[in-house]
Amino acid sequence: MSALLKRKISEKATNGVTTKTAKSDKAKVTLDVTLNANYFETENSDTQFQTELKDCFASRTTLSHGNGAALHVDPFSCCLLPNFVENDQFLQQLKDELLDQEYHAKNNDLYMFQQTADLKKCTSPCIKSLRETLYGPFREWLTKITGIPLNDTIDMNGSRYTDRDVLLCHDDALEGRRIAYILYLVPPWTAADGGTLDLFKVDENRQPTVVGRSLMPSWNTLAFFEVGPVSFHQVSEILSSDKVRISINGWFHGPDIERPEASDTALSPLQTSLTLDVDVLFDWVNPNYLDLLMQVQIREKFEEDSEIELEHFLKEEKYQEVIAALQSTKTSWLSRGPANRRHYEKADSDTVPEVLLQCLQLLSSDAFFLTLSNFTGLALHELSPESDDESGADSDSAAGGASCTEKVEKVVESGIV
């Protein structure tokens, strides 16, 4: 873990503003968790609320109760229990303990946020007390409400979302997971802060399409929903630079359910490369990157690191034209793919400005693929030399390999499309 991340995790959020604070030497008082009595059974019998919630859950009927609880059934069932814990002092200490945990950065193409290790063995008093209550009496209550036989598996951790963090569309479907839950410990929150729990609608193939409902996180609110074939959801991007979306979250486990196989979306066929005048390459690309000696250096760097970033790749005037065209309100964008897989927007070709079409043609051209071959040492075109992996050869030297320009001219002469 980087020193910066360690420092960020040790900071304490107060009223949503992250400020660095020293840990208090004052001994903490051990507190027991007390859940809101309006939601749970008394010593004598179930409350009327429990009966109503159980019936609504079974019949998929919306419920908005006078005690603040709500059951949403569209696009799928999700229950909100505000004021979940009665003791605010317990909650403040719980949040402090959660902030004291070690967090690990989680970052890939689906999510970016920070998460603790599994809290099932955490000995911090409030976290331990909450865990024992959630996976004891509350689990039994959930079984009565939902009718789902839940076992004693503990699956619980803490999550932190800060500016620009996000968790994209997914369904939580892993072996044994039956109910997902989130207990929010956030500062006062607004829609402008992002970080909503978004629930997705599905199409006839049970693939997610668009957000059907957005639920805003709120201090001391517990949300739970059944994990199933249509429980697609996301945490929208955090848009606040000074608020932290912190929560305790996890799953209750039970018997696996049969899930229909997801229908796959057809991949677009690969397009053949285009033949363009070699001068087009020089019209668009920074001439420094078309110099053979520079290409050798780029290739050596790429072979060493397997990646490279070429700054100011396009000529400045072309770059500015492309940026202006991409931001044009005249361009229409069409959604492609389900929300959870290969999801993107594609410009409607009938509305694309001419400069963008020219740029796309350049990036699809023989000349550009041969240039990429020079950059990477990979055979990305039929006129490219064998890749180093295939031939075992070293990188082309300035005196040895043919230049990009020579190869492009061969393409133009042969009329390859």
VMD Tcl script that draws the C-alpha trace (Angstrom):
set ca {
  {0.00 0.00 0.00}
  {1.38 3.41 -0.92}
  {2.25 5.97 1.72}
  {-0.34 8.30 0.23}
  {-3.09 5.69 0.51}
  {-2.08 4.86 4.08}
  {-2.23 8.55 4.94}
  {-5.65 8.93 3.30}
  {-7.05 5.94 5.17}
  {-5.84 7.31 8.51}
  {-7.67 10.56 7.94}
  {-10.98 11.01 9.74}
  {-14.11 12.30 7.97}
  {-15.98 14.96 9.94}
  {-19.23 16.33 8.49}
  {-18.15 14.90 5.15}
  {-14.89 16.89 5.00}
  {-11.79 14.72 5.20}
  {-9.28 16.13 7.66}
  {-6.17 14.59 9.07}
  {-6.54 13.79 12.77}
  {-4.39 12.01 15.30}
  {-5.82 8.92 16.98}
  {-7.18 9.69 20.41}
  {-5.40 8.19 23.41}
  {-8.69 8.30 25.28}
  {-10.03 4.83 25.98}
  {-13.20 4.02 24.07}
  {-16.27 2.88 25.94}
  {-17.52 -0.50 24.76}
  {-21.05 -0.08 23.44}
  {-23.66 -2.65 22.46}
  {-25.71 -2.19 19.33}
  {-29.45 -1.57 19.73}
  {-31.59 -1.88 16.60}
  {-34.69 0.21 15.98}
  {-37.52 -1.43 17.94}
  {-40.09 -0.23 15.36}
  {-38.81 -2.80 12.88}
  {-38.29 -5.91 14.97}
  {-40.39 -8.29 17.00}
  {-41.23 -7.60 20.61}
  {-40.95 -10.16 23.37}
  {-44.58 -11.17 22.86}
  {-45.23 -11.23 19.13}
  {-44.32 -9.90 15.69}
  {-45.10 -6.27 15.11}
  {-47.72 -5.26 12.58}
  {-44.94 -3.80 10.47}
  {-43.21 -7.16 10.12}
  {-46.43 -8.78 8.95}
  {-47.01 -6.05 6.36}
  {-43.41 -6.18 5.13}
  {-43.45 -9.98 4.87}
  {-46.70 -9.93 2.87}
  {-45.48 -7.17 0.57}
  {-42.18 -8.95 0.01}
  {-43.99 -12.16 -0.96}
  {-46.47 -10.41 -3.27}
  {-43.96 -7.88 -4.67}
  {-46.06 -4.97 -3.49}
  {-44.64 -1.53 -2.76}
  {-44.67 -0.51 0.90}
  {-44.15 2.93 2.43}
  {-44.61 2.60 6.19}
  {-45.18 5.28 8.78}
  {-42.00 4.28 10.61}
  {-39.97 5.38 7.58}
  {-39.28 1.95 6.13}
  {-39.87 1.43 2.42}
  {-39.99 -1.55 0.07}
  {-39.44 -0.79 -3.61}
  {-40.32 -3.57 -6.04}
  {-39.49 -1.91 -9.35}
  {-37.19 -2.82 -11.02}
  {-36.56 -5.43 -8.28}
  {-37.28 -5.67 -4.56}
  {-35.10 -3.48 -2.36}
  {-35.93 -2.56 1.25}
  {-34.74 0.56 3.10}
  {-34.69 0.75 6.90}
  {-33.78 4.30 8.04}
  {-32.63 4.88 11.64}
  {-31.54 1.27 11.70}
  {-29.45 1.62 14.88}
  {-30.95 3.50 17.82}
  {-27.73 4.51 19.61}
  {-26.02 7.39 17.78}
  {-22.98 7.18 20.04}
  {-22.55 3.59 18.92}
  {-22.73 4.66 15.27}
  {-20.07 7.36 15.71}
  {-17.73 4.90 17.36}
  {-18.53 2.32 14.68}
  {-17.55 4.82 12.00}
  {-14.31 5.65 13.83}
  {-13.45 1.96 14.05}
  {-14.23 1.52 10.38}
  {-11.96 4.42 9.43}
  {-9.18 2.86 11.52}
  {-9.24 -0.31 9.40}
  {-6.65 -0.92 6.70}
  {-8.14 -0.32 3.26}
  {-7.02 -1.76 -0.03}
  {-7.47 -0.02 -3.37}
  {-9.80 -1.94 -5.72}
  {-9.36 -0.80 -9.29}
  {-10.19 -2.32 -12.66}
  {-12.52 -1.61 -15.58}
  {-15.59 -2.39 -13.40}
  {-14.85 -0.49 -10.19}
  {-12.61 1.94 -8.36}
  {-12.95 2.29 -4.59}
  {-11.30 1.17 -1.33}
  {-12.28 -1.85 0.75}
  {-11.30 -3.45 4.03}
  {-10.44 -7.08 4.45}
  {-13.24 -9.41 5.55}
  {-14.51 -8.18 8.93}
  {-15.65 -11.59 10.19}
  {-12.68 -11.78 12.61}
  {-12.39 -8.06 13.40}
  {-12.10 -7.50 17.16}
  {-12.98 -3.77 17.22}
  {-15.84 -3.68 19.75}
  {-18.54 -1.89 17.74}
  {-17.78 -3.74 14.53}
  {-17.85 -7.02 16.44}
  {-21.13 -6.12 18.15}
  {-22.78 -5.14 14.87}
  {-21.51 -8.31 13.16}
  {-22.91 -10.55 15.90}
  {-26.27 -8.77 15.69}
  {-26.50 -8.79 11.90}
  {-25.54 -12.44 11.56}
  {-27.60 -13.49 14.60}
  {-31.01 -11.93 15.41}
  {-31.19 -9.82 12.24}
  {-30.45 -12.82 9.99}
  {-33.29 -14.72 11.66}
  {-35.58 -11.71 11.09}
  {-34.57 -11.60 7.41}
  {-35.40 -15.28 6.99}
  {-38.91 -14.64 8.37}
  {-39.45 -11.60 6.13}
  {-38.07 -13.02 2.87}
  {-38.73 -16.73 3.33}
  {-35.13 -17.43 2.30}
  {-33.33 -19.97 4.54}
  {-30.10 -18.18 5.41}
  {-27.08 -19.94 6.92}
  {-24.46 -18.67 9.37}
  {-21.83 -17.69 6.75}
  {-20.34 -14.28 7.58}
  {-19.46 -12.12 4.57}
  {-18.89 -8.52 5.67}
  {-16.51 -5.65 4.94}
  {-16.21 -1.89 4.82}
  {-16.11 0.28 1.71}
  {-14.92 3.82 1.05}
  {-15.80 5.79 -2.08}
  {-14.15 9.17 -2.64}
  {-14.12 11.63 -5.54}
  {-14.56 9.83 -8.93}
  {-14.86 6.37 -7.39}
  {-17.50 4.12 -8.95}
  {-18.82 0.55 -9.08}
  {-20.40 -0.24 -12.43}
  {-23.35 -2.49 -13.24}
  {-23.20 -6.04 -11.83}
  {-25.58 -8.53 -10.18}
  {-23.60 -9.81 -7.10}
  {-24.20 -13.37 -8.32}
  {-21.55 -15.50 -6.62}
  {-22.03 -18.91 -5.05}
  {-24.18 -18.81 -1.94}
  {-25.05 -15.11 -1.93}
  {-28.79 -14.63 -1.37}
  {-29.27 -11.19 0.22}
  {-27.01 -8.16 -0.15}
  {-27.00 -5.36 2.42}
  {-25.44 -1.92 2.95}
  {-25.40 0.13 6.16}
  {-24.57 3.73 5.24}
  {-22.39 5.85 7.52}
  {-22.30 8.90 5.27}
  {-22.44 12.65 5.99}
  {-25.47 14.66 4.78}
  {-25.81 13.65 1.12}
  {-27.44 15.17 -1.97}
  {-28.01 14.03 -5.54}
  {-25.23 16.40 -6.62}
  {-22.75 14.24 -4.66}
  {-23.35 11.16 -6.86}
  {-22.82 7.79 -5.19}
  {-26.41 6.63 -5.55}
  {-27.38 2.96 -5.46}
  {-28.78 2.52 -8.97}
  {-31.13 -0.39 -9.73}
  {-31.37 -1.49 -13.37}
  {-34.31 -2.58 -15.46}
  {-33.86 -5.67 -17.62}
  {-35.02 -6.68 -21.09}
  {-36.75 -9.86 -22.23}
  {-33.40 -11.69 -22.06}
  {-32.87 -10.54 -18.45}
  {-30.05 -8.26 -19.52}
  {-29.72 -4.84 -17.79}
  {-30.79 -1.86 -19.85}
  {-31.27 1.45 -18.04}
  {-31.40 2.65 -14.45}
  {-34.95 2.20 -13.15}
  {-34.44 3.64 -9.67}
  {-31.73 5.58 -7.84}
  {-31.48 5.42 -4.04}
  {-29.50 8.07 -2.23}
  {-27.27 6.95 0.66}
  {-28.31 8.30 4.05}
  {-26.76 8.13 7.50}
  {-27.83 5.07 9.52}
  {-29.97 3.61 6.73}
  {-29.74 -0.09 5.95}
  {-30.64 -1.23 2.44}
  {-31.05 -4.89 1.49}
  {-32.17 -6.79 -1.60}
  {-32.33 -10.36 -2.81}
  {-29.47 -11.43 -5.08}
  {-31.01 -13.01 -8.16}
  {-30.95 -13.21 -11.94}
  {-32.17 -9.60 -12.30}
  {-30.50 -7.85 -9.33}
  {-28.35 -5.61 -11.52}
  {-27.16 -2.50 -9.70}
  {-24.30 -0.05 -9.47}
  {-22.82 2.68 -7.28}
  {-22.82 5.79 -9.44}
  {-19.71 7.92 -9.67}
  {-18.87 10.07 -6.64}
  {-19.06 13.71 -7.71}
  {-18.08 15.35 -4.42}
  {-14.45 16.26 -3.78}
  {-14.86 16.52 0.00}
  {-17.35 13.81 1.05}
  {-16.65 10.15 1.73}
  {-19.27 7.48 1.00}
  {-18.46 4.98 3.72}
  {-20.49 1.90 4.54}
  {-20.49 -1.56 6.02}
  {-21.76 -4.02 3.46}
  {-21.90 -7.70 2.72}
  {-24.11 -10.67 2.00}
  {-26.21 -13.26 3.76}
  {-25.73 -16.72 2.29}
  {-28.13 -19.57 1.67}
  {-28.91 -22.36 -0.81}
  {-27.94 -21.60 -4.40}
  {-30.72 -20.89 -6.85}
  {-30.84 -21.90 -10.48}
  {-29.86 -19.05 -12.76}
  {-30.64 -19.00 -16.49}
  {-27.64 -18.69 -18.76}
  {-27.13 -15.14 -19.90}
  {-27.64 -14.61 -23.60}
  {-24.52 -13.29 -25.26}
  {-24.53 -10.27 -27.52}
  {-23.08 -10.68 -30.98}
  {-19.68 -9.10 -31.52}
  {-19.26 -6.67 -34.39}
  {-17.24 -8.15 -37.26}
  {-13.70 -6.87 -37.72}
  {-13.27 -4.34 -40.49}
  {-10.57 -4.45 -43.13}
  {-7.98 -1.70 -43.22}
  {-8.29 1.25 -45.61}
  {-5.79 2.48 -48.16}
  {-5.05 6.17 -47.81}
  {-2.49 8.47 -49.38}
  {0.66 8.33 -47.25}
  {0.56 12.11 -46.95}
  {-2.54 11.81 -44.74}
  {-0.41 10.19 -42.04}
  {1.96 13.14 -42.07}
  {-0.95 15.59 -42.09}
  {-2.29 14.21 -38.80}
  {0.51 12.64 -36.75}
  {3.21 14.53 -34.86}
  {6.27 14.21 -37.14}
  {8.49 13.27 -34.19}
  {6.66 9.94 -34.00}
  {7.23 9.22 -37.68}
  {10.99 9.51 -37.34}
  {12.57 6.05 -37.62}
  {15.03 6.55 -34.77}
  {12.16 7.68 -32.52}
  {10.14 4.60 -33.52}
  {13.02 2.33 -32.52}
  {13.14 3.99 -29.08}
  {9.38 3.66 -28.72}
  {9.56 0.00 -29.67}
  {12.30 -0.74 -27.16}
  {10.30 0.97 -24.41}
  {7.14 -0.91 -25.39}
  {8.96 -4.27 -25.42}
  {10.29 -3.53 -21.92}
  {7.06 -2.32 -20.31}
  {4.34 -3.80 -22.59}
  {2.72 -0.35 -22.66}
  {3.57 3.19 -23.61}
  {1.90 6.60 -23.62}
  {2.67 8.88 -26.57}
  {1.83 12.44 -25.61}
  {0.81 15.01 -28.23}
  {0.41 12.21 -30.76}
  {-1.75 14.22 -33.14}
  {-0.73 17.58 -34.47}
  {-2.15 20.30 -32.24}
  {-4.48 21.81 -34.83}
  {-5.92 18.39 -35.72}
  {-6.32 17.51 -32.05}
  {-8.28 20.70 -31.37}
  {-10.54 20.04 -34.38}
  {-11.27 16.51 -33.13}
  {-12.04 17.71 -29.59}
  {-14.43 20.36 -30.88}
  {-16.19 17.81 -33.09}
  {-16.55 15.27 -30.25}
  {-18.17 17.95 -28.09}
  {-20.51 19.06 -30.85}
  {-24.19 18.89 -29.92}
  {-24.96 17.91 -33.51}
  {-23.48 14.44 -32.98}
  {-26.00 11.78 -31.88}
  {-24.79 8.91 -29.68}
  {-26.39 5.46 -29.71}
  {-26.14 3.04 -26.77}
  {-24.61 -0.35 -27.54}
  {-24.53 -3.55 -25.46}
  {-26.15 -4.45 -22.11}
  {-25.25 -2.25 -19.15}
  {-23.00 -4.91 -17.59}
  {-20.97 -6.07 -20.59}
  {-19.35 -4.27 -23.52}
  {-21.47 -1.24 -22.85}
  {-20.62 1.93 -24.73}
  {-22.08 4.66 -26.91}
  {-21.38 4.87 -30.61}
  {-21.76 7.98 -32.71}
  {-24.50 7.83 -35.33}
  {-22.55 7.86 -38.62}
  {-25.12 10.18 -40.21}
  {-24.35 12.89 -37.65}
  {-20.55 12.55 -37.36}
  {-18.62 15.70 -38.41}
  {-16.28 15.32 -41.37}
  {-13.11 15.77 -39.32}
  {-14.07 12.78 -37.13}
  {-14.67 10.63 -40.20}
  {-11.22 11.60 -41.46}
  {-9.68 10.71 -38.10}
  {-11.43 7.33 -38.06}
  {-10.22 6.63 -41.59}
  {-6.67 7.43 -40.53}
  {-6.87 5.08 -37.52}
  {-8.25 2.31 -39.78}
  {-5.68 2.73 -42.53}
  {-2.82 0.50 -43.69}
  {-0.43 3.35 -42.99}
  {-1.50 3.59 -39.35}
  {-1.32 -0.19 -38.75}
  {2.17 -0.30 -40.19}
  {3.13 2.58 -37.92}
  {1.76 0.65 -34.93}
  {3.80 -2.35 -36.05}
  {6.92 -0.20 -35.95}
  {5.98 1.06 -32.48}
  {5.29 -2.39 -30.99}
  {7.23 -4.98 -32.95}
  {3.96 -6.84 -33.54}
  {2.78 -7.99 -36.95}
  {-0.39 -5.91 -37.21}
  {-0.51 -5.87 -41.02}
  {0.29 -8.40 -43.72}
  {3.21 -6.26 -44.91}
  {4.63 -5.99 -41.40}
  {7.68 -8.10 -40.55}
  {7.13 -11.03 -38.21}
  {6.70 -10.01 -34.58}
  {9.63 -10.58 -32.25}
  {7.67 -13.30 -30.44}
  {7.30 -15.20 -33.69}
  {10.74 -14.62 -35.20}
  {12.91 -14.34 -32.09}
  {14.59 -11.33 -33.68}
  {15.73 -8.20 -31.88}
  {14.16 -4.82 -32.49}
  {14.78 -3.32 -35.91}
  {17.74 -1.01 -35.85}
  {17.79 2.31 -37.61}
  {20.06 0.83 -40.25}
  {18.31 -2.52 -40.57}
  {14.50 -2.53 -40.77}
  {12.57 -0.84 -43.53}
  {10.98 2.46 -42.54}
  {7.28 2.99 -42.04}
  {7.21 5.27 -45.08}
  {8.73 2.60 -47.31}
  {6.18 0.03 -46.22}
  {3.27 2.45 -46.57}
  {4.37 3.25 -50.12}
  {4.31 -0.49 -50.89}
  {0.73 -0.63 -49.65}
  {-0.29 2.28 -51.87}
  {1.43 0.76 -54.90}
  {-0.18 -2.67 -54.42}
  {-3.66 -1.25 -53.88}
  {-4.29 -3.33 -50.76}
  {-7.60 -2.50 -49.07}
}
mol new
graphics top color blue
foreach p $ca { graphics top sphere $p radius 0.5 }
foreach p [lrange $ca 0 end-1] q [lrange $ca 1 end] { graphics top cylinder $p $q radius 0.2 }
display resetview
